[in-house]
């Protein structure tokens, strides 16, 4: 988890309350409509999403810029490749 905070993102997906693989599927769909270099923040409550987004970044080449937790909400910020 990162201590830094990304303030400006180009899009945000609310996947709170959804379990694997739905947060990843919603992120994949959102990233497909974004331009290279844009930032996507995904909000999730599934603890497994931390590992899921790390694996998703490795598999797709999209950069995982930040992961942080605020209470029970996990924020994953990805940069579109």
Buried (B, 14 or more C-beta within 10 A) or exposed (E): EEEEEBEEBBBEBEBBEBEBBBBBEBBBEBBEEBEEEBBBBBBBBBEEBBEBBEEBBEEBEBBBBBBBEEEEEBBBBBBBE
